[in-house]
Amino acid sequence: MRVPVEWLREYVAVPGDARGLQIAADLVSVGLEEEGLHTGGVTGPLVVGRVLSRDPEPQKNGKTINWCTVDVGDANGTGDPQGIVCGAHNFEPGDLVVVILPGGVLTTPQGPLEVSARKTYGHVSAGMICSERELGIGDDHDGILVLSRRFAGDDELLTRLTPGTDAIPLLGLDRETVEVNVTPDRGYCFSVRGVAREYGHATGATFTDPVAALDAQAPEPTDGGFPVELRDDAPIRGRDGCDRYVARVVRGIDVSAPTPAWMAARLTKAGMRPISLPVDVTNYVMLGLGQPLHAFDVATLDAPIVVRRAREGERLTTLDGADRALDTGDLLITDRGGDRPVAIAGVMGGAQTEVASGTTDVLIEAAHFEPVSIARSARRHKLPSEASRRFERGVDTALATAAAQLAVDLLVEHGGGVADPEVTDVGTPAAPVPVSMPIGFPSRIVGVDYADTEVVTVLEAIGCAVTRDADVLTVVPPTWRPDLTTAADLVEEVARIHGYDAIPSLLPTPPGGSGLTHGQRTRRLVADVLAGLGLSEVWSAPFVGADRYAALGLDVDAEEARSVRLANPLSDEQPLMRTRLLATMVDALRRNVARGTRDVALFEVGLVVDASGERQPAPTEDVGVRPSDETLAAIRAAVPAQPRHVGLLMAGDRDRAGWWGPGRAADVTDVLEVARALAEALGVAVRTVADTVAPFHPGRCARVELADGTVVGHVGELHPKVVAALGLPTRTVGGELDLDVLSRAAEATVQARTLTTFPMAQSDVALVVDDAVTAESVEAALRDGAGPSLESVSLFDVYHGDQLPPGRKSLAYRLTFRAADRTLTTDEVSGLRDSAVAAAASRTGAVQR
């Protein structure tokens, strides 16, 4: 919101010497963030000039320029007329114009432009005769700003204008405009009135509300005004789309009458382009008071006006010339008893009833619309307007009468119209809901000891009506503050007006017994372990296309069936939510390799979406209404499962080359090591079993599972076809584990083992088994057969050779035994070893070499 300082002074007693920078700082203290500080953007010399001569000179390019002499008084240092080349033709000798002399600077979209004397079209042009756009005070670029026309009617001013007069204060180019950022809960600050009120809170300056005088001046509603009916058959959250509609008619207006220069200047400084008197008046009232208005041509309206919801199939051509299909949720202004739409309420009017050059009678609409309805229509039709920005944040419900009166007064004064004595005022807005609050609640929440009287004073200062019963306050918010609905909202106001700088900066003391959840601790531990193993964490966007499933060698139809398809994807090529992390992690690997990182080890902890099984659509509720417990349960049931996975990818060397020798390329054993390290860190027992699943090489893939057979995930080397399809380095390895499964398994109590001081005993065995028998199964059999005295078992040799029959291999294991209460004898160790070998023979067909 841009607020011209001189306009602000009409509503609040801003000190005469206060500059825009200080005003902005004062507004920041009450929560209105400064966005910018604007001035006219012109530095002198900028002076009034009188055109002495204008000689048209046709050019070879078909263009006609004017060689002018202009009297600029003593501003040029000599008093001689100034020779200037000008391409505009809307002025004559004798006209007063604005001239920027050499050395002056104009602000343009491309940056500052310093004006200098230069030769052009065969003349030396010593300056420039300016248009409104060049000065930043209007939108007219093709015509020169003629002061006698701009200040028409102000004969006293025109008689005081002499050549050489400084034009910067004359045009208000020295006046400052403060721009503030208005948060969604402070809609009343989308007006000079609202910002002036906040400035009064910040500085103690006297605020004079113009609404009180306008309300006193406005006539009482009558029965003979333009007929209006409110018929909302589909209220939102139980609230009618329009709960008040004020209509005033002004007849005999000269719509071609110029907008007063002071009004046009204020609109321009506030960021709005002057258009015509009726439009400018409605915009001026909106910016000043915060109440959006709309002007209809009475001659194009057929009574009565009906405010209703759109019907199926209705269309409307809006003021921007677009033919729009209306939605049944749109609130409309209609005439002919509701048969013809003439405006989308609170958003934009229709072309059929707009004020045009032939308009003489104007109907001013000042209404109050339900915020949610207006916000939905503005977004539905992609029509963000100044009116909708205010309505969707909440407009003062008591403002319509005053706003309509101000608009009528301005049209009568500057348009020569006559106001009808009849006034239409239908509907009754809901009264503000009282809020109860313990008087000590602000002190307890903010941590500042506010006196009881101070709390009451602050709430009354912002417009609340406050009554006290013992230690409980009953607070009725003002009509312009629809955001004050809870005690917490009132606490914020007390803290804001008292001063945020008075709140001490203290770290809160956490309550005992709180902390990270088991899942959070698990995720942090996993990330720490993987980082410690040399992997780098990445994040990849969770969106994929079906082509990625095909590149990974997956069953595309099956993956699509359990994927969630986005209704409005960021990219049409990636409309699906990923079902596995590797589907998106490969992009991070490929990007790193493409940028010269040859040896890469990555991990990602993230969510995947699994929409397997039958799904029911989620029910919906209106915004602002808490759904019932049954609805919430149905919504949760409709949400697909989103397990948390951890993904791994490695390419290049796992052990780097150096002076110590050659490197070693990452292989399946590295991802197996990482999977085992994660399980060990979490205290979870896992086993690995050979498996064949996409996207892994069928002979280099392992399934990781818990002791009870629950699958945790898979690790292995990516299939060569997958590597080729995705452009990854050869022999890339990776894996994906279900972190939720590991986390649940880690919740079980880990039994600590007592350390023993008795010596260990080792025994090596070599077992011959079929090639199809896995080392994992042999190790499991040895553990079960050896019993509790077996401390560890490790595979240290695998042999294939001439000494073994074809299809057989030798696995050599080192068994470590230790008893908790004694030193094991040689015979005991031999017996335990024999039991382990017997178990392996029984379960895997192993034969001791």
N, C-alpha and C positions, 0 to 999 in steps of 0.2 A: 504494500500500500504506500503510494507516494502522497505526502502531505505537504503542500506549500506552507511555509512558515507564516506568511502574511494571512493565509486563510485560517490557520490554527489560532492566530491571535484573536479572531472574532469570537472564539468559543472559550478561550482560557487566557488568563492574564499572563502571557509570556513577557518577561522583562524586555524593554526596548533594546537593550544592549546584548541580549542573548543571541548567540550565533548557532547555526545549524549543528555544529559539532557538539556543543554542550547540550542542545535539545536532544540529540540522538543519544548521548550518554545518559541523560536523565530517563529517557524511555527504556533504555537497556536495564536500568536498575529495577524496573517493574516487569521485566520479562519480555519486552518488545525488542527483538534483536535487530540491530542496525544492518541494513542491506546496502545503503549507499547514501551519499550526499551530493545533490545536484544543484548546479547554478545554470545561468544562461548559456555558458559555453562560448561566450564571445568576450574578447578583450579588445579594448579600444585601440585607435580612435574610431568610434562608431557615432556618427552625428546626424542631425537633421539637415537635409539639403533641399533647396528649391530648384527645380528644373528650369533653366533659362531657355534652352533650345533643345530640339530633338530632330536631327536630320537623318531620315532613312537613307541607307546606302545598300542597294542590291549588290550581291556578290556572285561570283562565277558559279558557285556551287548551288545557286538557287535560293540561298538564304538571304534575308534582309536584316542588316544590323542597324542600330541607331547610334550616331555619333552625337553625344550629348554634352552640353556644358551645364554644370551644376554649381550653384552658389552654396558654399559650405562655410561662409563667414570667415572668421579668423582661425578656424580649426586646422587649416593647412599651413598656417604660419605666414601666409602672404596676403590673404584676403582676396586673391584672384579666383575667378571661376575655375572649377576643376573639370578637365576633359576626361570623359569616361565612355567606353564602348559598352553598349547594352543590347542584349538580344530580345528583350521583352518589348511588348507594344501596348500595354494597357495603361499608359500614363501619358500626360500631355505637359507642355510647358506651363509653368505656374504651380504644378503639383508639388506637395511636400513629400519627400521620400526619405529613406534611410540609406546612408552612404557609409561604407567602411573604407577608410583611407589607407594608403600604404603603411605597413607596420602593424595593422590590426590582424587578429587571428580569429578564424572561424573554426568551430568543432564540426567535423564531418565524420561519417561512418568509417572512413579510411584513416582518420586521425586529424590532428590539428593542421589547418591550412593557413599559412601566412600570406596575406595579400600584399602585393608589391606592384609598383609601376612597371608595366611591360608593354612591348609593342605588339599590336595585334590588329589585323584588318587595315593596315596602313596607318594606324594612329598609335600614340602612346596613351594607354588607358591607365590613369592614375587613381585606381580605386575600383569600387564595385557598388552598383545600386542593388540593394538586397531584396530578396523575396522572403516570404514567411518561413519557408522550409529552410532556407540558408541560415536564418536566424534562430531556428529551432523553436518557433512559437506558433507554427501552423503547418498545414500540409500543402499549401499552394506553392508550387515551384515554377509554374509557367508564367506567372504574373508578378509584377513588382508590388511590394507593399506600399500602398499610397495612404499616407497618414490621414488625409482629409476624409477618406472613406472609412478607415479603421476606427477613427474617433468621431464619426458622424454623430451629431447631436450634442457633442460636448464643445460648444462654441467657445466657452471660456478657455479651455485648454488649447484649442486651435489658434486662438489669438495670441497665446503666449509662446507659441512655437516659432522660433526664428532660426534661420540657417546658422549652423555651428553648434546648436544645442546638443548636449550629450544625450544620445538616444538610449543608452543602456538603462538608466533608471526609468526613463519614459516608458520603455517596453517591458519593464520588470525583469530585465536580464541580470540584474544584480541581486534578485531575490532568491533565497535558498529553498530547496525542497528536500525534506527528510524522507528517506525510504526505509520502511520497517518490514520485517518478516512477521506475518500474522500466523500464529499456530491455529490448528483446526478448532480448538476449544475456545478461541477468542474471536469469534466471528464479528462481534460488535466493533472490533478495531478495524474492520474494513470500512471505516468512515472517519472523517475529520472529527466528528462528534465523539466517537469512541476513543480515538487517540488523544484528543484534548482532555477527556476524562482521566485517562491514564497519566498524562502529563501533570494534571492536578494532584493525583495521588503521589507522584514521584517528588514533586517540589513543594506542595502546599499551595500552589497558585490557585486563585479563585476560578472555578469552572462555572460557566453560565450555560445552562442547557437551553438551546433554542426551542426545544420541543414544547416547553411549558407555555411560552408566549404564543406559539402557533396553535396549540390546542385551545387556548383561551380565545383566539381569534376565529377559529373554525366554527361554522354554523352547526347546529344540531342536525342529526339525520332526520329526513322527512320521508313521506310516503310517495312523493311524486317524482323521485329521481329515476334515472335510467334503470329499468328492472333487471335484477340479477337474482339467479337461483343457484344454490349450492346442492349438487346431487352426486355425491361420491358413493357408488355402490360397492366399492372394493377398498375400504380403508386399510392402511398399513399399520400394524400393531395397534389396531383399534382406534387410530386417529385419522380423522378426515383429511384428505389431501389439501383442502382449503377450508380454514376455519374462520376466515374473515375476509371480506371483499368490500373495499371502499371505492366508489366511482363518483367522479366529479366531471362536469361538462363545462367547457369554455367555448363560447361561440364568437364568430366574427374575427378570428385570428388572422393576421397577415403572416403566413408561414414563410414568406420571403423576407421578412424583417430581419436585419442582421442581429446576430448574437452579440450582446454587449461585449466590448473588448475585454473588460475585467473578467467576465465569465469565461470567455474563450481562452484567456491567458491561464486561468486557474485550471480549466480542463486539460489544457496542453501540459501544464506542469505536473498534473496528476497522472499523466500518461494516456489521456484520451483525446481523440481527434475531433475538433468541432465539426459538426455536420450541418445542422439546421437548427433554428430556434427551438421547435418543440422537442427534438431529440436531445439537444444540448441541455435544455431545462431538466428533462428527466434524468439525464446523467449527472447533472450538477447536484440535484437533490439526493440521488443515490450516493454520490461520493461524500456529500456533506453530512447527511443524516444516517445513511446505511440502509435505507428502504428502497429497493428496486421498484421502479415504476414502468408502466408501459402506456404509450399513447396510441389510441385508435382514431381513425377517421370516422366520425359519427355517421357521415353520409353512407358509408359502406356497411354499417351494422344494422341488422334487423333484430329488434328486441323480441324476447329477452335474452340477455347473456346467461348461459348455463355453464357452470363449472362441473365437469364430469370426467370419467375415465374414457379412454379411447375404445372404440368398438372394432371388432375383427374386420380387417380389410380397409380401414379408413386411411386416407393419405392427406398430406398437407404440404403446400409449397411455402417454405419459410422465407424470411427476409433475405437470406443469402442466395435465393434463387433455386435451392435444392428441393426436389420433389421427394418427400420422405414418407416411407411406410410407417404408420404408427403402431405402437405396441399396446396391448390391452392394459398394460401397467402405466401408460402415460396419462398424466393429468392434463386435460385440455380446457381451454377457454373456447366456448362455442357460442354461436348466435342462432337466430331462427328457432328459438326454443330448444336448442340442443342438436339441431340437424346438421349444422355446418361448423367444422373446426376452424378457428381463426388464430389460434396460438397454442404452442406447447407451454403450459403454465410454468412460469418462473425460469424459462430457458430461452425461448425466442418466439417472436410474433410471426404471423403469417403475412404473405405478400398482398393478399386481397384487401386487407384492412389497414395497410400502412399509411402513414401521413405522407401525402404527396404535394406537389406544387399547387394543385387546385383545392387543397383542403382548407376549409374555413372553420369547421367545428371539430373540436378534439375532445375525446373522452379519456380522462386520466384514470388509470387503474392503479390502486395501491392495495395490495392483497398480502395475506400471510399464508404461505404454503408449507406443507409438511416436509422437513428436510430430506428424509430418505427418498421420498417420491421424486423430488427434484434431482437429487444426486443420481438416481438410477436413470432417469430420462436423459440427463446431460451426457452420461457415459454411454448409454445405449445408442444415442444418435451422434456421438462424438462432437458435441456442441458445448464445450466449456465456455460460458459467457460470464461477464461481470455480475449479472443478476444471479445466475445459478451458483456462482462461488459464494455469494452471500446467503442465499436461501438454504443451501445444503449445510451451512454451518450454524444456522439459526438466526432469524431476524427478530428484532424486538416486536412482540405481539401487540404492543400499544402504540406503535409508531405510525400506522397507516394514516390516521386523521391528520397529523401534523405534516407528514410528507406530502399528502395530496394538497393541503392548504398552501404550502410553500410553492409547489408547482403551479397552482392556480394563480397565486399572486404574481409570480414571475411572468407567466404567459399574459396576464392582463396588463402588467406594466410595460413589457417590452414587445408584446405582439398585438397590442391594441384590442384584445378580446374582452368579452363580458362573461362573467361566471354565472351559470344558472343558480338560482337560489336553492334548488332542490339538491339534496345530498343523499346518495345511496350508501348505506352501511349495514351489511348483512353478515350474520355469523357471530359466534361468540368464542373467542380463543379460550383454551383451557388455562385456568389460573396456575401460577407457579405452585409447585408442591412444597409444603414446609419440610424442613430438614431439622431433625433433633441432634444435638451435639452436647456432650458434657463440656462444661466451660474449661476444664483443664485438659481437654483432649489435644489441642494444638501444642501445649507445652510437652505433653508426654510423647507425641509423635515426632516433633521437630527437634526436641532436646534443648529448647530455649525457654527460659522461665518468663512467659508472657503474663502480665497482670490481667486480672479478669476484666477490668475496665478497658484495657487496651484491646482485648479480643472483641468486645462489643463495639468499641469505637471503629475498629477496622472494618468490621462487617457492615456497620451502618454507613461508613464512608463509601463503600462500593455499591450502595443502593439497597442493601437488605433491610427488611423489617425484623427487628430482634425483640423477643420477649424472653424473660428469664423466670424460671420456676425453680427455686433452690439452686442446685448446681447444674441444671440442664437448660440449655438455650434452645428455643424454637425459632428457626431462621427461615424467613420467607424470601427467596431470592428475587431480585428485580426482574422485570420482564425481558430485559436485554441480556440476561445471563442464563440461558437454558442449560449451560454446562454444569451449573451448581446443583447437583442432585444427591450428593452424599456428604457425610461429615468430613471425609477425606478431602473433598473439593474445597470445603470451607477452610480446612487447615492450610491448604496450599495458598489460599488468598491471604490468610493471616501472615504466613511466612513471606509471601511476595511483597505485600504492602509494608510490613515491618522492616523488610530488607533482607535479601539473601546473604548479604555480607555479614549480617549479625549471627549467622548460623556457624558454630565452631566446626573446624575440620578435625574430627575425631574418628579413629577407626573403631567400628563397633566390636563389642566382645562377643564372640560366637557362643551360643548356648552349649552346655555340655551334652554329650551323647550324640551329636550330629557329626557329619563328615561325609566322605564319599561312600556311595553304595558299592556293593560287591561288584556289580557290573562295571562301574567306573574304575574301581581299583584294578580289575582284570584288564581293561583296555589300556590303562596307563602302564601296567606291568608288561603287557605284550609289546607296546610301542618301545618301551625302554630296552627290552631284551633284543628286539630286532635292530634297533639303532646300535646297540652294543655289538651285534654281530656284523656290523658294517653296512646295513641296508639303509637306504634313504627313503623317508616317507613322502608320498605324493598324494594328491587329491585329483580325481578325475570326475568330470561331469557325468551324472548317472543316466545319460540319454544315448540310445543306440538305435540303429535301423536293422531291419531283417537281414541286410547284406552282411552285417557283422557276424550274425549267427552262422551264416553260410560259410564265411571265411574261417570260422573256428571249427568247421566240420561238424556242427551240431545239427540236430533234426530241426529245421527251420519251423515247420508247422507246429511241432511240439513246444518249441520255445515261445513262439508267438501266442500260442494258446494260454500259456501261463504268464504272459507279459501284460502289463498295464499300458494301454494306449492313451496317450495324452490328447485331450480335446483341443488344446491350443499350444502345440509344441513350438519351441524356439526355432527349430529347423524342421522343415518337412522331411528331410532326409533322416532325422532321428526322432521318430514319434513314439518310441517305446522306452519304458523304464527298464534298466538292465536287470537281468536275472542272475548275473554273476559278475564279480569284480574284474576278472581277466578280460571281459569284453570291452572294458573302457581303459584298463591299465595299459594295454598294449600301445595305446596312443602316446602315453607318457614315455614308454620305453623307446618307441620309434622317434619321438621328438628329441630325446636326449642323444640318441645315437646319431641322428641327422646333424646335430650341432657339435659333433666331434668327440663326444664322450664314448669311448670304445668299450670300457669295462663298467657295466652298470648293474646295480643290485637295488631293486625297489620293493617297497611294500606299501599297502594301503589298507586302512581299517575303515570300512564303510558299510552302508546298508544296501541290500538288494531287495527286489520285490518279487514275491512268488504268489501269483494269483491262481494257483492250481485249485481245482475243485469248483463246485457250484457257488456262484456269488450272487447276492441280492443287491439291488440298487439302494444307495443310502438315502434315507428320507431327508427332507430339507425343512428349515424353519425360517421365519422372517428374521431379519437382522434386528438385534436388540432385545430379543426374547429368549430367555433360557429354555432350551428344549427340556421336555420331560425326561425322567430317568429311563423310560422305555424307549424314547427316541434316541437318547444317547447310546443306549445299549445296541440299538439297531444300527446306528452309525458306526460304532466300533466293530460290530460284526461284519459290516460291509467292507471294512478296510482290509486289503490283502495282507498276508504275512510279510513282514519286513525284517528278516534275520540279519544279524550283523556278521560279516565275514572279514577275514584277513586274507589278502592276496599277496603273492610273491612272484617276482620275475627277476631272472639273472641272465646276463649275456656277457660275453667276453671272458677275461681272466678273473677267476675267483682269488687265486694267489698271484700277486703281481711279480713280474720279472725284475731282476736287479743284479747287483754285483754278486748276490748270493746264488744266482742261477736262473734258469728259465722259469716262466710262470706256469700256472696250471689253469686250464679252462674250466669254467663252471660246468658241473654235470649233475646227474640225478642225485648223487650222494650229498651234494650241498643243500638241496632243498629238503632232502630227508633229514639232514642234520638240523636244519632250522626248525622243521616240524617237531622233532624230538626235543629240541631245546625249549620250545614254547611249552610243550606238555610238561616237561620236567620243571620249568619255572612255576607252572601253575599247580604242580603236585598231582598231575593226572597221568595215569598209566595208559599208554596207547601201544598199539602194535601196527605194523605195516604189512600189507598183503598185496602181492602182485595183482594188477587189475588192468582192464582195457576199457577206457572211456575217452571220449573226445574232450578236449582238443589235444590229448597227449599221444605220444608214440606208443603203439600197442605193446612193445617189448620193454619200454622204459617208463612204466607208470606204476605207482603204488597207491593203494587205498589206505588211508589212516583211519583207524577205528578204535573205539574204546574196548575195554576188556569184555563188555557184554555184547559186542558186535555193532554198537551204534556208530554209524559212519560219521566221521568228523570232516573228511574232505579227501582230496586227491593231490598228489604231487607227481612231477615227472618232467620229461623232456617234451616240448611241443612237437607235434607231428610236422614232418618236413613240408607237407602241403600247406599247413597252417602258417608256418614260417614264411613260405613263398608268397602266399596270398596276402599276408599283412605286411610284407617288406621288413621282417625282423632279421636280426643276425642269426646265422646258422647255429644250430645246437642250443637255442634258447631254452632255458628250463624255468619252471614256475610251479605254482600250486595255489590252491584256494581251500581254506579251512573255515568251518562254521564256528565262529568265535562264541556264539551263544551256547552251542553244545559244550565246548570246552569250559565256559564260565559256569554252567550248571554243574558239570562234573567236578569243578574245583570247589564248589560249595561244601562238598563232603569233608568231614574232619580228617586232617592228615595226622596219622599216628606217628609220633616221633620215635625213633629207635635209640635205645641206650648205647652209647659208645662203649666198646669193650677194650681192655688192655691186653687180652690174650692174643698170641700170634696167629697169623693167617697161614694157611697151607694151600699150595697150588698144585694142580694136576692137569696135564694136557692130554686131550684125546683127539684122535683123527677118525672121522666117521665117513664111510663111503655110502653115498645115496644116489638115487636116480637124478638126472639133470632136472627133472620137473619138480623135485622136492626143494622147497625154499629154505634158506638158512634160518628164516624167522620161525618156521614150524619146528625145525630141529632144536633151535634154542629154547623154544617154549617147552618141548618135551624134556630137555635136559633140566630145566628149572623145576618142572613138576616132579621129576624123578629124584632129584638130589635132596629135596626137602628144605627146611628152614635154615639149615647150616650153610647153604650156598649163598655166599655174599655177592658174587658177580660172575658173569659168564661173558666172554668176548671171543668173537671170531677173528683169528689172526692169519689164516691162510686158506686159500681155495686153490685146488689143484685139479687140472685136466692133463692127462698125458698117456704115454705108452704103457705105463705101469697099471693103468686102469682099463677095464673093458669099455667099449664104445657106449655112450649114453650114460656114463657114470662119472661122478665127481667126488673129490675128497674135501671135507670141511674140517679144519682143525680149530678146536676151541680151547681156551684156557679157563679152567674152573677154579674159582677162589673160594675156599671154605674157611669159616671161623665160628667158633662156638662162643656163647656169651658167658659161660661159667667155668670153662676149663680149656686146656690145650688139647687139641685133637691129636690122637695117635695116628701113626702111619696106617694101621689097619682100619681105623675109622674113616680116614680119608679115602682109602682104597674102596671100602664098602660103599661110601656115598657116591664115589665116581662110578662104580659098577651099577648102582641103582639108576643113576642118571643115564648111563649108556643103555641099560635094559629098557628104560622108558622110551628112549629115542628109537631103539630097534622095534619096539612094539608098535609105536605110532607112525613111524616114517619108513620103516624097513631099513634103518641104518645098520651097517656092519662095521665093527671096529677094525681099523687097519693094523 
